[in-house]
Amino acid sequence: MTWAGRRKLYYGGLACIVIALFLFVKIYPKLSAAPTCFDGKQNTNERGVDCGGGCAKICQADASPLVVKWSRSFKVGDGFYNAFAYVENQNIRAAAPLVRYEFTLYDKDNVFITTRQGSAYVPPNGRLGIFESAIDTGKRAPKYTTFHFLNEPIWLTVTEEESTQSVFAEAGVPTNLDIAPRLQVSLENQSISTLRNIDVFAIIYDEDGIALGTSKTSIDTMVSGQKKSIPFTWREPFAGASKRTEVITQVNVLANRQ
């Protein structure tokens, strides 16, 4: 073989090696990449596609469904009503960042009046309130209020510490019941952490356990050990005698992650 032929063969082989190395660098990482919780496949120790096992997302089959205990509407003025749903999350170590819902209001003849949609965070392990204010019903009075969720929650695992993050609440005795009821609630952050995105709901019941009125307020931040006293007020007297008060506090533990 001539020198020119050997040189051509040498550089041709060198070019093949360079191309092979280039393809190896580009393709091998994709072929050898470790499975993740976001690759759209069920792999490693996942119980479903990108859920369970070492993934933060919990598979739907492994989570208990949300339980809607009751829903009602409450008059706050001529042609305006607040709607409230009392829901329980039986998953001790699971929260949902966003779930969509719908209230539907009907009159005494079960004829549709209006609907209101929204979205809510679902805290782990316990009660939660879902509240929509000032729903315009025109000149019609709602008698029945239904509530349902529009999508399945995306359940995420929370730590044991997160599952117990809460604000202690103690309600006083409702006053001014004949004109414009008022309720004073004392709150205390008894955890060792600063808590943010806190919702507080007050519910007034009659002697039969039927809700007479509900209200909601939100608190941006409470540092460890901090105490607050917050008022709840209603524009009109309740349609019955107040016998019991319940306060629900919800901390968005997912938003509190650093």
LODREN-882350 format. One record per residue: x, y, z of N, C-alpha, C in turn; chain; residue number from 1. Coordinates in steps of 0.02 Angstrom, whole numbers, plus 50000, padded with zeros to 5 digits. Layout:
! LODREN-882350
n_xx,n_yy,n_zz,ca_xx,ca_yy,ca_zz,c_xx,c_yy,c_zz,cadena,num
X,Y,Z,X,Y,Z,X,Y,Z,A,NUM
...
END
This chain:
! LODREN-882350
n_xx,n_yy,n_zz,ca_xx,ca_yy,ca_zz,c_xx,c_yy,c_zz,cadena,num
50043,49940,50000,50000,50000,50000,50044,50062,50000,A,1
50025,50110,49962,50065,50171,49957,50055,50213,50020,A,2
50101,50262,50029,50097,50307,50086,50031,50346,50086,A,3
50011,50368,50028,49948,50405,50023,49889,50361,50043,A,4
49891,50298,50025,49837,50252,50043,49835,50240,50117,A,5
49896,50231,50147,49897,50219,50220,49873,50281,50258,A,6
49890,50341,50233,49869,50402,50267,49793,50410,50262,A,7
49765,50393,50204,49692,50398,50195,49656,50349,50242,A,8
49684,50288,50248,49654,50238,50292,49658,50260,50365,A,9
49715,50290,50383,49725,50314,50452,49674,50368,50471,A,10
49669,50418,50427,49623,50473,50443,49550,50451,50439,A,11
49535,50403,50396,49467,50376,50394,49449,50340,50458,A,12
49497,50301,50483,49485,50266,50547,49478,50315,50604,A,13
49520,50367,50604,49516,50417,50656,49449,50453,50656,A,14
49423,50467,50597,49358,50500,50591,49303,50455,50619,A,15
49308,50390,50607,49258,50344,50633,49259,50343,50709,A,16
49319,50345,50738,49326,50346,50811,49295,50409,50841,A,17
49307,50467,50809,49280,50531,50833,49203,50529,50830,A,18
49176,50504,50775,49103,50500,50769,49074,50453,50821,A,19
49108,50397,50833,49084,50349,50883,49084,50379,50953,A,20
49137,50416,50969,49141,50449,51034,49086,50501,51042,A,21
49073,50538,50989,49020,50590,50990,48952,50558,51004,A,22
48938,50504,50968,48874,50470,50977,48869,50440,51047,A,23
48924,50414,51073,48924,50385,51140,48908,50438,51192,A,24
48939,50497,51186,48928,50551,51234,48855,50575,51232,A,25
48826,50578,51172,48758,50603,51165,48705,50552,51184,A,26
48715,50490,51167,48663,50440,51174,48667,50401,51239,A,27
48727,50385,51262,48734,50342,51321,48699,50369,51382,A,28
48706,50435,51398,48672,50460,51458,48597,50448,51456,A,29
48567,50452,51396,48495,50442,51391,48477,50369,51403,A,30
48521,50324,51380,48508,50253,51388,48521,50230,51458,A,31
48568,50262,51492,48588,50239,51558,48560,50281,51614,A,32
48518,50333,51598,48492,50377,51650,48448,50338,51698,A,33
48456,50354,51762,48417,50320,51813,48344,50337,51806,A,34
48300,50289,51818,48228,50303,51814,48209,50358,51864,A,35
48161,50399,51846,48140,50453,51890,48065,50449,51901,A,36
48039,50493,51945,47968,50496,51959,47931,50540,51910,A,37
47964,50560,51855,47934,50605,51807,47946,50582,51735,A,38
47959,50516,51726,47975,50492,51659,47917,50458,51624,A,39
47857,50459,51656,47799,50430,51624,47800,50354,51620,A,40
47841,50322,51661,47847,50249,51660,47844,50223,51732,A,41
47822,50160,51739,47824,50127,51804,47888,50087,51807,A,42
47935,50111,51849,47999,50078,51854,48025,50082,51926,A,43
48083,50057,51937,48114,50049,52004,48062,50020,52052,A,44
48050,50053,52109,48003,50026,52158,47935,50060,52157,A,45
47919,50095,52101,47855,50130,52096,47797,50079,52097,A,46
47742,50099,52130,47683,50057,52132,47637,50070,52073,A,47
47648,50127,52040,47611,50145,51980,47656,50189,51938,A,48
47628,50219,51886,47668,50263,51843,47684,50327,51881,A,49
47748,50335,51898,47773,50395,51932,47738,50407,51999,A,50
47718,50354,52034,47687,50363,52099,47704,50303,52144,A,51
47701,50316,52209,47717,50263,52257,47791,50249,52261,A,52
47810,50203,52304,47880,50188,52313,47919,50247,52338,A,53
47971,50266,52302,48012,50324,52321,47986,50390,52295,A,54
47929,50390,52261,47902,50453,52233,47860,50489,52285,A,55
47860,50556,52280,47820,50597,52325,47746,50588,52311,A,56
47728,50577,52248,47658,50569,52229,47633,50500,52251,A,57
47573,50499,52281,47542,50438,52304,47494,50413,52250,A,58
47495,50349,52237,47449,50320,52188,47377,50326,52213,A,59
47330,50340,52169,47260,50348,52187,47234,50286,52223,A,60
47255,50227,52203,47231,50165,52233,47254,50158,52305,A,61
47306,50194,52325,47333,50190,52393,47307,50245,52438,A,62
47264,50288,52413,47238,50344,52453,47163,50336,52464,A,63
47140,50358,52523,47068,50357,52537,47036,50418,52505,A,64
46975,50411,52478,46942,50468,52446,46920,50519,52498,A,65
46913,50581,52477,46887,50633,52521,46814,50619,52536,A,66
46793,50634,52598,46725,50621,52620,46690,50688,52631,A,67
46637,50701,52594,46598,50762,52603,46543,50747,52655,A,68
46548,50778,52714,46501,50765,52767,46435,50802,52758,A,69
46439,50867,52739,46379,50905,52724,46398,50969,52687,A,70
46348,50999,52656,46357,51064,52623,46293,51104,52630,A,71
46300,51170,52640,46242,51213,52650,46257,51283,52624,A,72
46204,51322,52615,46211,51393,52599,46179,51435,52655,A,73
46208,51495,52665,46186,51538,52720,46176,51609,52693,A,74
46120,51638,52709,46104,51705,52685,46149,51757,52720,A,75
46177,51802,52680,46218,51855,52707,46191,51924,52689,A,76
46140,51925,52648,46109,51988,52626,46057,51972,52573,A,77
46018,52021,52554,45966,52009,52503,45998,51986,52438,A,78
45982,51924,52418,46006,51897,52354,46078,51872,52356,A,79
46108,51867,52416,46177,51843,52420,46183,51791,52476,A,80
46220,51737,52459,46228,51681,52506,46301,51658,52506,A,81
46323,51635,52565,46387,51600,52570,46373,51525,52567,A,82
46418,51488,52535,46412,51415,52532,46471,51384,52569,A,83
46456,51329,52604,46508,51296,52644,46501,51220,52636,A,84
46559,51186,52630,46561,51113,52629,46608,51089,52683,A,85
46585,51040,52721,46624,51011,52775,46652,50944,52750,A,86
46718,50940,52745,46750,50882,52712,46801,50851,52760,A,87
46811,50787,52754,46862,50752,52793,46913,50718,52747,A,88
46977,50727,52765,47031,50691,52732,47056,50638,52780,A,89
47045,50576,52763,47064,50521,52807,47135,50496,52796,A,90
47172,50530,52752,47241,50511,52738,47287,50547,52787,A,91
47317,50511,52833,47356,50541,52886,47419,50575,52859,A,92
47451,50545,52810,47515,50571,52785,47510,50592,52712,A,93
47454,50623,52693,47446,50644,52623,47409,50710,52620,A,94
47432,50754,52577,47400,50818,52563,47395,50827,52488,A,95
47350,50870,52467,47340,50883,52395,47348,50958,52382,A,96
47392,50978,52337,47405,51049,52325,47346,51086,52294,A,97
47305,51052,52256,47250,51087,52221,47197,51036,52200,A,98
47136,51049,52218,47080,51009,52195,47022,51056,52178,A,99
46992,51045,52121,46937,51089,52099,46871,51062,52124,A,100
46823,51108,52135,46759,51089,52162,46703,51132,52133,A,101
46641,51113,52149,46583,51150,52125,46526,51148,52175,A,102
46500,51206,52192,46437,51212,52230,46381,51223,52180,A,103
46323,51192,52193,46263,51204,52153,46205,51218,52200,A,104
46169,51273,52187,46114,51294,52231,46047,51284,52196,A,105
45997,51258,52234,45930,51245,52208,45879,51277,52255,A,106
45821,51294,52228,45768,51323,52269,45727,51268,52303,A,107
45672,51287,52337,45631,51240,52375,45598,51187,52331,A,108
45591,51203,52267,45562,51155,52219,45615,51114,52183,A,109
45676,51120,52208,45734,51084,52179,45749,51107,52108,A,110
45734,51171,52095,45749,51201,52030,45816,51237,52035,A,111
45858,51226,51986,45926,51255,51985,45924,51331,51989,A,112
45968,51359,52032,45975,51431,52037,46040,51454,52007,A,113
46096,51429,52033,46162,51450,52009,46215,51401,52032,A,114
46275,51411,52008,46331,51369,52027,46393,51412,52038,A,115
46439,51386,52077,46503,51421,52089,46558,51369,52093,A,116
46612,51380,52054,46669,51335,52055,46729,51370,52087,A,117
46775,51328,52111,46836,51355,52141,46887,51300,52150,A,118
46941,51314,52185,46993,51264,52198,47019,51274,52269,A,119
47043,51219,52298,47064,51222,52368,47123,51175,52380,A,120
47163,51193,52430,47215,51149,52456,47184,51101,52506,A,121
47208,51038,52507,47182,50988,52553,47237,50971,52603,A,122
47228,50988,52667,47279,50972,52717,47275,50898,52736,A,123
47328,50871,52767,47327,50801,52787,47286,50790,52851,A,124
47259,50730,52857,47236,50705,52922,47185,50748,52957,A,125
47125,50753,52930,47075,50787,52970,47023,50825,52931,A,126
46991,50872,52967,46935,50911,52940,46961,50968,52896,A,127
46921,50986,52848,46935,51046,52810,46870,51079,52790,A,128
46872,51144,52786,46814,51182,52763,46826,51209,52693,A,129
46775,51210,52653,46778,51241,52587,46723,51293,52584,A,130
46742,51355,52569,46698,51412,52580,46697,51457,52518,A,131
46637,51475,52496,46628,51523,52442,46582,51578,52467,A,132
46603,51640,52458,46565,51696,52486,46526,51733,52433,A,133
46472,51766,52456,46433,51813,52415,46413,51785,52347,A,134
46380,51728,52348,46353,51699,52286,46288,51735,52270,A,135
46284,51763,52211,46225,51801,52189,46169,51753,52168,A,136
46112,51756,52203,46056,51713,52186,45997,51753,52158,A,137
46007,51818,52146,45952,51858,52121,45898,51865,52173,A,138
45836,51854,52154,45780,51859,52201,45758,51791,52228,A,139
45797,51739,52214,45778,51672,52234,45818,51649,52295,A,140
45786,51611,52338,45818,51587,52400,45836,51513,52392,A,141
45899,51496,52400,45919,51425,52395,45895,51385,52455,A,142
45870,51326,52441,45848,51279,52493,45896,51221,52499,A,143
45923,51200,52443,45969,51144,52441,46035,51165,52409,A,144
46090,51139,52436,46157,51154,52410,46195,51089,52403,A,145
46217,51073,52342,46258,51014,52332,46330,51035,52320,A,146
46374,50988,52332,46446,51001,52326,46479,50938,52300,A,147
46525,50945,52252,46565,50888,52230,46631,50912,52202,A,148
46680,50868,52202,46746,50882,52174,46746,50868,52099,A,149
46783,50910,52062,46784,50905,51990,46843,50864,51964,A,150
46892,50849,52007,46949,50809,51986,46975,50770,52046,A,151
47011,50716,52031,47042,50677,52084,47101,50716,52113,A,152
47108,50717,52179,47166,50751,52209,47231,50719,52187,A,153
47283,50759,52179,47350,50733,52169,47382,50729,52238,A,154
47383,50669,52266,47406,50660,52335,47482,50660,52339,A,155
47509,50699,52386,47581,50702,52397,47596,50682,52469,A,156
47649,50644,52478,47669,50622,52545,47695,50680,52586,A,157
47673,50684,52649,47699,50734,52695,47735,50698,52752,A,158
47780,50733,52785,47817,50703,52841,47772,50698,52902,A,159
47794,50661,52952,47756,50655,53014,47749,50723,53047,A,160
47803,50762,53046,47800,50829,53076,47750,50873,53039,A,161
47750,50870,52972,47703,50911,52934,47631,50890,52947,A,162
47620,50826,52957,47551,50802,52967,47521,50827,53033,A,163
47563,50851,53079,47538,50875,53143,47542,50951,53149,A,164
47563,50986,53096,47566,51059,53098,47494,51087,53101,A,165
47480,51123,53154,47413,51152,53161,47416,51211,53209,A,166
47362,51248,53209,47355,51305,53254,47299,51289,53303,A,167
47314,51294,53368,47264,51281,53419,47213,51338,53419,A,168
47149,51320,53424,47095,51369,53423,47047,51358,53480,A,169
47026,51413,53510,46976,51410,53564,46925,51465,53552,A,170
46862,51446,53548,46808,51494,53533,46774,51517,53597,A,171
46755,51580,53597,46716,51607,53652,46642,51592,53641,A,172
46600,51627,53678,46527,51618,53672,46501,51670,53622,A,173
46462,51650,53572,46435,51699,53525,46393,51752,53561,A,174
46401,51813,53539,46364,51869,53569,46325,51907,53516,A,175
46284,51954,53539,46246,51998,53494,46202,51958,53446,A,176
46175,51903,53470,46140,51856,53427,46076,51884,53396,A,177
46044,51932,53428,45981,51958,53404,45988,52010,53348,A,178
46049,52034,53338,46058,52087,53288,46109,52066,53234,A,179
46172,52061,53255,46226,52041,53210,46275,51998,53251,A,180
46267,51932,53248,46308,51888,53290,46383,51900,53282,A,181
46417,51889,53338,46490,51900,53340,46521,51844,53381,A,182
46579,51821,53357,46615,51767,53391,46689,51784,53395,A,183
46718,51780,53454,46789,51793,53462,46826,51726,53469,A,184
46878,51717,53429,46917,51655,53429,46990,51670,53446,A,185
47017,51631,53494,47087,51638,53513,47128,51584,53478,A,186
47183,51605,53447,47227,51558,53411,47297,51559,53443,A,187
47330,51502,53438,47400,51497,53462,47438,51447,53420,A,188
47496,51468,53396,47541,51423,53360,47583,51387,53411,A,189
47564,51325,53426,47599,51286,53477,47656,51244,53449,A,190
47668,51250,53383,47723,51212,53353,47789,51250,53361,A,191
47844,51219,53343,47909,51250,53349,47928,51288,53285,A,192
47883,51288,53236,47897,51318,53172,47853,51379,53159,A,193
47877,51424,53116,47834,51477,53091,47786,51448,53039,A,194
47722,51461,53047,47672,51434,53002,47643,51489,52958,A,195
47632,51473,52895,47605,51521,52847,47544,51492,52812,A,196
47507,51536,52780,47448,51515,52741,47399,51476,52785,A,197
47371,51510,52833,47325,51479,52882,47254,51503,52868,A,198
47208,51455,52859,47137,51471,52853,47101,51451,52916,A,199
47055,51493,52938,47017,51480,52999,46942,51484,52983,A,200
46905,51433,53001,46833,51430,52988,46795,51425,53054,A,201
46742,51463,53061,46698,51458,53119,46630,51433,53097,A,202
46602,51385,53135,46537,51356,53119,46494,51359,53182,A,203
46434,51385,53175,46386,51388,53230,46331,51337,53217,A,204
46316,51294,53268,46265,51242,53261,46206,51254,53309,A,205
46148,51227,53289,46091,51227,53335,46092,51164,53377,A,206
46040,51152,53416,46039,51095,53462,46035,51028,53426,A,207
46015,51029,53363,46012,50966,53324,46075,50955,53282,A,208
46125,50997,53290,46187,50990,53253,46183,51015,53182,A,209
46132,51056,53167,46126,51086,53101,46162,51154,53101,A,210
46203,51165,53051,46242,51228,53047,46195,51287,53035,A,211
46204,51338,53076,46164,51400,53069,46202,51454,53031,A,212
46268,51451,53034,46309,51502,53001,46382,51481,52999,A,213
46417,51503,52948,46489,51489,52942,46524,51553,52921,A,214
46589,51556,52936,46629,51613,52914,46702,51591,52908,A,215
46740,51631,52873,46810,51613,52860,46854,51675,52864,A,216
46914,51666,52889,46966,51717,52886,47032,51683,52872,A,217
47080,51720,52845,47146,51693,52829,47200,51734,52864,A,218
47254,51699,52884,47310,51730,52918,47373,51713,52878,A,219
47413,51764,52864,47473,51753,52825,47526,51714,52863,A,220
47541,51735,52925,47597,51706,52961,47584,51706,53036,A,221
47605,51653,53070,47608,51651,53143,47674,51618,53163,A,222
47715,51655,53200,47778,51627,53223,47766,51580,53281,A,223
47815,51539,53297,47809,51491,53352,47790,51526,53417,A,224
47738,51502,53450,47717,51530,53513,47671,51591,53508,A,225
47661,51616,53448,47620,51677,53440,47547,51663,53453,A,226
47513,51712,53484,47442,51708,53497,47406,51764,53460,A,227
47346,51750,53438,47304,51800,53404,47232,51792,53427,A,228
47196,51847,53429,47124,51846,53442,47090,51876,53382,A,229
47046,51838,53350,47015,51862,53288,46938,51859,53296,A,230
46903,51909,53269,46830,51909,53273,46799,51880,53209,A,231
46742,51847,53218,46699,51827,53163,46632,51862,53173,A,232
46605,51889,53119,46542,51926,53125,46494,51904,53069,A,233
46429,51911,53084,46377,51896,53035,46330,51955,53031,A,234
46303,51969,52972,46262,52028,52962,46191,52020,52989,A,235
46167,51958,52990,46098,51946,53010,46095,51894,53066,A,236
46042,51895,53107,46034,51843,53159,46028,51774,53128,A,237
46049,51723,53167,46043,51654,53143,45970,51633,53144,A,238
45954,51585,53101,45885,51559,53096,45874,51503,53147,A,239
45896,51514,53208,45889,51464,53260,45933,51482,53319,A,240
45926,51443,53374,45964,51457,53434,46034,51426,53430,A,241
46085,51465,53445,46154,51441,53444,46167,51398,53505,A,242
46192,51336,53493,46206,51290,53548,46278,51265,53549,A,243
46311,51267,53492,46380,51240,53490,46420,51276,53436,A,244
46485,51283,53449,46530,51316,53402,46588,51270,53385,A,245
46606,51267,53322,46665,51228,53300,46711,51273,53260,A,246
46776,51267,53273,46826,51305,53236,46874,51256,53202,A,247
46884,51265,53138,46931,51225,53099,46989,51269,53078,A,248
47050,51247,53092,47109,51283,53068,47146,51239,53018,A,249
47167,51268,52963,47203,51231,52910,47269,51266,52895,A,250
47323,51228,52897,47389,51254,52880,47411,51221,52815,A,251
47430,51262,52766,47454,51235,52702,47526,51211,52711,A,252
47534,51147,52731,47600,51122,52746,47645,51119,52685,A,253
47616,51111,52626,47657,51110,52565,47686,51178,52550,A,254
47647,51231,52563,47673,51300,52553,47723,51319,52606,A,255
47722,51284,52663,47769,51299,52717,47837,51266,52709,A,256
47844,51223,52658,47909,51191,52648,47960,51242,52626,A,257
48020,51236,52653,48074,51284,52638,48108,51263,52573,A,258
END
